[in-house]
Amino acid sequence: MNIILLGPPGAGKGTQARKLVAERGMVQLSTGDMLREAKSSGTAMGNKVAAIMDAGQLVTDDIVIGLIEEKLEGDHAGGFIFDGFPRTLPQADALGALLEKHGTTLDAVIEMRVDDDALVARITARSTCGDCGEVYNDQTKPIPSDGKCSNCGGTEFKRRADDNEESLRTRLMEYYKKTSPLIGYYYAKGDLSSIDGLGEIDVVAKAISGVLDS
Ligand SMILES: [Zn+2]
């Protein structure tokens, strides 16, 4: 089963994707992770990505699609979660064509709806474990009172430098301009399910499971 988690920055897509990986053996394909991984892989494609990123340029859709294609060729019995891709209509078309070429389909697009004000409050409260990347939130999932990561026991926590309100509003604007049209696109294709992304992590996870198991 292949799915897209769609929603504004800070809606909790990464957190839910990690749960699906743990609980359903799915493979999370996050563009950022794929690019970082490619950069350090030493393959021809990886060197190309490294050169572009080092020059401060944007990686083209073709390259991202190429990286996804490499993943599709590997073992993926549990299916893929696309997290942060596609971000634009042309990318959505390209992904559809790629999946078709590999004889597979998109089974669900899950829109995580979040109120903008709540989103700003939530994202500025976010931190991650410096060792394993576990995501914490001052409001919904605070760092344990003993100061140790519940996942790995690490004691270093980071706040993303861009988790401030102004940069969030800039990223939200990008989302509304370029990515939110995908909601209509996938609705028209009959793939879209919308859930309330604002609840507790487990409540949201249950809503996602409800879509996947229906
Ligand atoms: Zn940790």
Boltz pocket constraint, residues with backbone or C-beta under 6 A from the ligand:
constraints:
  - pocket:
      binder: B
      contacts: [[A, 129], [A, 130], [A, 131], [A, 132], [A, 133], [A, 134], [A, 149], [A, 150], [A, 151], [A, 152], [A, 153], [A, 154]]
      max_distance: 6.0
